[in-house]
Each structure stands twice: as C-alpha cells, then as structure tokens.
Amino acid sequence: MTAKTVPVIAIDGPTASGKGTVAARVAAHLGWHMLDSGALYRLTALACLEQGVSPADVEGAARVAAELDVCFGATGVSLAGRNVSEDIRREEVGNLASQVAALAPVRAALLDRQRAFRQPPGLVADGRDMGTVVFPDADLKIFLVASVEARAERRYKQLIEKGFSANLLTLLRDLEARDARDTQRATAPLAAAPDALVLDSSHLSIDETVAQVLAWWQERASLAGA
C-alpha cells in the first residue's frame, strides 16, 4: 500500500466544534492513525511565545515551525522532550496559533510534516484545511460545524473541568474573532471542500456525532468495494 492509497478521513471545522474529540474516537474505532493538525500550530505558537518570536516576524515564525522538536505519544504531546499537552491548550496559545496559522510560510513549513502522518491502515485528520489543502484526495471529507454559542459553552466546560478560570462572554468573543481570522486569511482559509459533507453538531452529543461520521464512512467504503 502506497501513501496515496492509504485511506483518509478529513474532518475540518472551526475552533471548538468538537472535531478533535470526534477524530480521536473515529480513529480509535477504526484502528487508524490520527493527525491533530491544530496541535502543530499550537506547538508553533507555544514555541514562538517561549522564544520571544512575534507573529509579525514571519520568517522567524516559519523557522520555529520548521525546527519544531515534537513528538506525539500515548502520554500526550512533547516539545523538546517535555510534555506540553496542557500548555498548548491555554487560550493565549490558541489565540496566537490562529495568528501564526494565517502565515503562508508557516503553513508551508508544516505541510510535509502533516502529510507524513498518512500511513497504513488509514488516517483520520482534523484541522481547518485537511480536505482542501493537505489531503485534497481524502476518501471522506467532513466539515463539522456548531453555533458559536454552543462552541463557547463547550470550551467553557472543558476549561472549568480542567481547573482553569474562564469567562463565557470572553470565550464567545474570542471564538468570533478566531472564526473571522480563519475564514478571511489569504492562505488556506477555513472553508468546506466542495465535496465535503457538512455536519452540524450544535444539538448532537459526541457519541451521536461520531456515529454519523462512522456511518458515512461505512457507506463510502461499501460503495468503494461494490
């Protein structure tokens, strides 16, 4: 099986739409690899913060992205040998990640790294341009959406459960700002691929959302094998 024949399910969507959790569960159910592309941009943002590199320094941010010493493992994500799974989920890191992700040189630096995750028996990739740029030939493309209010409430609950302080109104405004940056950026803007299936999870549980993605995949796989 060559890399191009390895099946890919691409799940794109805005911040806090639940795509990461859904992708992880779908990958676990199928026994496939998973790519959390957002984590790569968050890692870049965290490294920029720690190295004092401003997103205005485009070349510097691209250099940081190209030189990331990152490892994804069962215990979490490590940067330069230390576990940063919690650090990359901080709101300041997420906001900066949205800014550096808009930089074309940064996206170019991370493109090959993302595509290298395409290995047998299959890959579930979540992000904002998985189905449009990184894996345009993905076998199944999902565009997962939810209202900004629903997403803010989900993020609020996640932060509170992890012991972080949070303000619902602030989160709502941050999400609106990040949506604007992601959809309006010049390079690889957030958008559904023409052949993507749109799934609104505003009123669905995680289990219901995962079940729908798996149902679509089973239908697609059955047609391919027919």
KOLLOKE-754702 format. One record per residue (C-alpha): residue number from 1; residue in one letter; x, z, y. Coordinates in nm, 4 decimals. Example, Ala and Ser with C-alpha at 12.3 -4.5 7.8 and 13.67 -1.06 7.14 Angstrom:
BEGIN
i_aa_east_up_north
1_A_1.2300_0.7800_-0.4500
2_S_1.3670_0.7140_-0.1060
This chain:
BEGIN
i_aa_east_up_north
1_M_0.0000_0.0000_0.0000
2_T_0.1498_-0.1089_0.3312
3_A_0.0929_0.0766_0.6569
4_K_-0.1510_-0.1900_0.7755
5_T_-0.3665_-0.1482_0.4650
6_V_-0.3877_0.2330_0.4895
7_P_-0.7477_0.3133_0.5925
8_V_-0.8019_0.4774_0.9313
9_I_-1.0995_0.6597_1.0779
10_A_-1.0586_0.6790_1.4560
11_I_-1.2526_0.9470_1.6416
12_D_-1.2409_0.9240_2.0194
13_G_-1.4249_1.1142_2.2870
14_P_-1.3981_1.3291_2.5985
15_T_-1.2441_1.6746_2.6208
16_A_-1.4239_1.9475_2.4208
17_S_-1.6533_1.7017_2.2435
18_G_-1.5502_1.8620_1.9133
19_K_-1.3539_1.5626_1.7887
20_G_-1.0525_1.7690_1.6800
21_T_-1.2562_2.0030_1.4606
22_V_-1.4597_1.7154_1.3199
23_A_-1.1475_1.5101_1.2472
24_A_-0.9804_1.8023_1.0702
25_R_-1.2822_1.8618_0.8465
26_V_-1.3284_1.4945_0.7661
27_A_-0.9583_1.4642_0.6794
28_A_-0.9747_1.7740_0.4590
29_H_-1.2835_1.6431_0.2791
30_L_-1.1201_1.3066_0.2094
31_G_-0.7748_1.4482_0.1387
32_W_-0.6240_1.2341_0.4155
33_H_-0.3651_1.2924_0.6848
34_M_-0.4760_1.3852_1.0351
35_L_-0.3402_1.2943_1.3772
36_D_-0.4297_1.5164_1.6711
37_S_-0.3069_1.2830_1.9435
38_G_-0.4207_1.5228_2.2136
39_A_-0.1706_1.7760_2.0813
40_L_0.1139_1.5328_2.1529
41_Y_0.0064_1.5050_2.5166
42_R_-0.0420_1.8815_2.5392
43_L_0.3057_1.9295_2.3919
44_T_0.4431_1.6902_2.6526
45_A_0.2635_1.8849_2.9249
46_L_0.3927_2.2187_2.7944
47_A_0.7485_2.0842_2.7763
48_C_0.7144_1.9495_3.1314
49_L_0.5977_2.2913_3.2530
50_E_0.8836_2.4688_3.0804
51_Q_1.1426_2.2186_3.2041
52_G_1.0049_2.2076_3.5576
53_V_0.9140_1.8386_3.5396
54_S_0.6294_1.7378_3.7705
55_P_0.3765_1.4714_3.6631
56_A_0.4803_1.2965_3.9855
57_D_0.8193_1.2423_3.8194
58_V_0.7030_0.9572_3.5975
59_E_1.0445_0.8807_3.4473
60_G_1.1074_1.2492_3.3824
61_A_0.7736_1.2964_3.2086
62_A_0.8350_0.9887_2.9931
63_R_1.1773_1.1238_2.8969
64_V_1.0227_1.4556_2.7953
65_A_0.7654_1.2709_2.5811
66_A_1.0321_1.0597_2.4110
67_E_1.2516_1.3598_2.3320
68_L_0.9838_1.5992_2.2022
69_D_1.1172_1.8115_1.9170
70_V_0.7802_1.8643_1.7484
71_C_0.6614_1.9493_1.4002
72_F_0.3036_1.9681_1.2669
73_G_0.2693_2.2043_0.9734
74_A_0.0280_2.4235_0.7822
75_T_0.1025_2.7171_1.0124
76_G_0.0464_2.5192_1.3331
77_V_0.2436_2.3143_1.5821
78_S_0.6031_2.3924_1.6721
79_L_0.8068_2.2781_1.9702
80_A_1.1840_2.3130_1.9487
81_G_1.1416_2.5405_1.6484
82_R_0.8819_2.7843_1.7862
83_N_0.5095_2.7967_1.7173
84_V_0.3174_2.6848_2.0268
85_S_-0.0274_2.6409_1.8701
86_E_-0.1831_2.8837_2.1180
87_D_0.0301_2.7833_2.4171
88_I_-0.0826_2.4194_2.4123
89_R_-0.4485_2.5291_2.4247
90_R_-0.4123_2.7033_2.7603
91_E_-0.6274_2.5483_3.0314
92_E_-0.3308_2.4836_3.2639
93_V_-0.1615_2.2902_2.9850
94_G_-0.4775_2.0934_2.9133
95_N_-0.5188_2.0009_3.2773
96_L_-0.1567_1.8873_3.3044
97_A_-0.1915_1.6957_2.9767
98_S_-0.4730_1.4952_3.1322
99_Q_-0.2423_1.4076_3.4225
100_V_0.0621_1.3049_3.2159
101_A_-0.1621_1.1103_2.9772
102_A_-0.2518_0.8820_3.2673
103_L_0.1142_0.7753_3.2990
104_A_0.1828_0.4421_3.1258
105_P_0.5494_0.5253_3.0401
106_V_0.4391_0.8494_2.8707
107_R_0.1770_0.6698_2.6629
108_A_0.4318_0.4050_2.5645
109_A_0.6797_0.6743_2.4578
110_L_0.4229_0.8322_2.2247
111_L_0.2640_0.5154_2.0831
112_D_0.5027_0.4510_1.7913
113_R_0.5079_0.8204_1.7063
114_Q_0.1298_0.8183_1.6707
115_R_0.1229_0.5050_1.4571
116_A_0.3783_0.6584_1.2213
117_F_0.1083_0.9010_1.1045
118_R_-0.0647_0.6118_0.9247
119_Q_0.0333_0.6946_0.5671
120_P_-0.1440_0.6845_0.2270
121_P_-0.4018_0.7719_0.1204
122_G_-0.5548_0.7489_0.4693
123_L_-0.5591_0.8830_0.8235
124_V_-0.8196_1.0447_1.0464
125_A_-0.7011_1.0129_1.4072
126_D_-0.8639_1.1831_1.7030
127_G_-0.7988_1.1250_2.0695
128_R_-0.9115_0.9104_2.3592
129_D_-0.7690_0.5690_2.2727
130_M_-0.7341_0.5775_1.8942
131_G_-0.9829_0.2982_1.8363
132_T_-0.8971_0.0923_2.1433
133_V_-0.5150_0.1059_2.1647
134_V_-0.3375_0.2996_1.8899
135_F_-0.5395_0.1784_1.5891
136_P_-0.7482_-0.1169_1.7091
137_D_-0.7855_-0.2271_1.3452
138_A_-0.9257_0.1099_1.2306
139_D_-1.1742_0.0775_0.9451
140_L_-1.4249_0.3058_1.1156
141_K_-1.4387_0.3923_1.4855
142_I_-1.6428_0.6860_1.6121
143_F_-1.6990_0.7672_1.9785
144_L_-1.8050_1.1313_1.9855
145_V_-1.9852_1.2443_2.2980
146_A_-2.1703_1.5514_2.4222
147_S_-2.3115_1.6568_2.7580
148_V_-2.0636_1.8208_2.9931
149_E_-2.2782_2.1365_2.9858
150_A_-2.2634_2.1555_2.6060
151_R_-1.8891_2.0945_2.6085
152_A_-1.8272_2.3619_2.8723
153_E_-2.0245_2.6162_2.6706
154_R_-1.8292_2.5313_2.3547
155_R_-1.4957_2.5644_2.5318
156_Y_-1.6075_2.8921_2.6911
157_K_-1.6978_3.0390_2.3500
158_Q_-1.3685_2.9207_2.1996
159_L_-1.1641_3.0854_2.4739
160_I_-1.3589_3.4119_2.4640
161_E_-1.3302_3.4296_2.0831
162_K_-0.9527_3.3867_2.1148
163_G_-0.9309_3.6686_2.3696
164_F_-0.8755_3.4523_2.6774
165_S_-1.0621_3.5099_3.0028
166_A_-1.2857_3.2216_3.1079
167_N_-1.5397_3.1255_3.3706
168_L_-1.8143_2.8858_3.2633
169_L_-1.8575_2.7224_3.6051
170_T_-1.4835_2.6696_3.6407
171_L_-1.4672_2.5138_3.2949
172_L_-1.7574_2.2850_3.3816
173_R_-1.5834_2.1622_3.6961
174_D_-1.2519_2.1194_3.5135
175_L_-1.4202_1.9083_3.2445
176_E_-1.5874_1.6902_3.5056
177_A_-1.2509_1.6369_3.6777
178_R_-1.0756_1.5591_3.3494
179_D_-1.3536_1.3177_3.2483
180_A_-1.3047_1.1356_3.5784
181_R_-0.9259_1.1120_3.5283
182_D_-0.9594_0.9997_3.1672
183_T_-1.2190_0.7306_3.2321
184_Q_-1.0686_0.5987_3.5556
185_R_-0.6979_0.5856_3.4687
186_A_-0.5409_0.2410_3.4758
187_T_-0.3737_0.2685_3.1348
188_A_-0.5855_0.3110_2.8201
189_P_-0.8887_0.4663_2.9913
190_L_-1.1322_0.6695_2.7825
191_A_-1.3961_0.4253_2.6570
192_A_-1.5758_0.3426_2.3366
193_A_-1.4345_0.0469_2.1472
194_P_-1.6833_-0.2423_2.1308
195_D_-1.7240_-0.1868_1.7556
196_A_-1.7388_0.1957_1.7697
197_L_-2.0377_0.3957_1.6525
198_V_-2.1468_0.6416_1.9231
199_L_-2.2394_0.9902_1.8028
200_D_-2.3935_1.2408_2.0461
201_S_-2.3214_1.5917_1.9192
202_S_-2.4853_1.7789_2.2089
203_H_-2.7510_1.9201_1.9767
204_L_-2.5691_1.8939_1.6438
205_S_-2.3710_2.1584_1.4600
206_I_-2.0171_2.0849_1.3453
207_D_-2.1411_2.0545_0.9865
208_E_-2.4091_1.8026_1.0890
209_T_-2.1582_1.6007_1.2888
210_V_-1.9079_1.5947_1.0018
211_A_-2.1818_1.4939_0.7592
212_Q_-2.2775_1.1984_0.9774
213_V_-1.9174_1.0755_1.0052
214_L_-1.8720_1.1026_0.6273
215_A_-2.1992_0.9207_0.5686
216_W_-2.0863_0.6353_0.7918
217_W_-1.7513_0.6227_0.6124
218_Q_-1.9141_0.6159_0.2684
219_E_-2.1405_0.3335_0.3851
220_R_-1.8434_0.1419_0.5249
221_A_-1.6358_0.1997_0.2099
222_S_-1.9233_0.0896_-0.0139
223_L_-1.9638_-0.2346_0.1806
224_A_-1.5895_-0.2984_0.1627
225_G_-1.5918_-0.2516_-0.2130
226_A_-1.9027_-0.4602_-0.2698
